[in-house]
Every structure is written in C-alpha cells, then in structure tokens.
C-alpha cells in the first residue's frame, strides 16, 4: 500500500467549511423570507381590519339616517343604495384600526358610500438578516370593504302604514305608532371584504 502524499491531506476540510457556510446562508435567507412573509401577513390583517372598520362606521351612519327617516319609506331605498348626502368620512376609523394592528394608514378612499378602499404600511420591518433590504423595507397591503343592503320592501298604497322589511334574517313588521323595536344596523346592512 502506498502512503498518501502530503499534498492531499486536509483538502476535504475547506470543502466541508464551504458547504456548511452555504447551508447556513441558505437557512438565514429562508428565515428572512419567512420574516418578510409574517410581516406581510400582519400588514394584510391590518388592512382588512381597517377597511372593515371604516365600512362599519359608514353602515352605522346609514342606519342612523334610516332611523331618522323611518316614517318616510319613500327615502328608504335611497338609504339602502347609499344615496345619502352629508355622511362624514369614516377614514378616521380605518386609521384607528390600522394603528391597533401595528400599521399606519397610507391611503383611504371612499369612491362611494358603499365602498371603502385602504392601503396600510407595517410599522416594523422584517428585521436584520442576510438580505440587507429586510432591515429597511416595510410591508404594504390593501383591502376593500363593501356594504350591501340585506332588505327589500314594497311601498304601501296608503301613508298610514309602513312597509314590511323583508331581510335575509327575517321580516320586520314596523308599527308607526310604536317604533321601539327596530332592526339594528347589522340587520339592514352586510359589511364584508371585496373579493377579486
């Protein structure tokens, strides 16, 4: 058996170090990608919550208007369709919910009463990692919430009675002489995130 030459001894060790270093780099890179994904998911949660909160605030204003006009059923359809002037912007509510979810509101649009679109930015970055951009980049996310009417009605022939509200969760017979038992905002309107 021939003895091994001295020039070959220890050549595997540098290769081993390079392989281990490469694997560690890949592990840290995957960790950074995971951190970024978590940050992005947090921003999306904040955007969804902000859009829904703003839409719910608008829904409550529509309900208040309906309650004011409950004795004038000719106005009901306009309210259910969002054709109401003078409602206050609900973007302040979106800002509150974004902040509660560790994000800041970047944009809030209300193109019509029944639709709210928001964009938020996460307050925190993904953190320090082997990918330099993660230490300065903050996740952005957008969401759109819409309000749908849940009720239909037929205007009565006379003015002494109020129409029956036919809603998804049941009918409401309203007595003009006793309006203490009215449906709530959630009975008249559905608030949900737009899809697609």
Secondary structure, 3 states (H helix, E strand, C coil): CCCCCHHHCCHHHHHHHHHHHHHHHHHHHHHHHHHHHHHHHHHHHHHHHHHHHHHHHHHHHHHHHHHHCCCCHHHHHHHHCCCCCCCCCCHHHHHHHHHHCCEEEEEEEEEECCEEEEEEEEEEECCCCCCHHHHCCEEEEEEEEEEEECEECCCCCCCCCCCCEEECCEEECCECCECCCCCCHHHHEEEEECCC
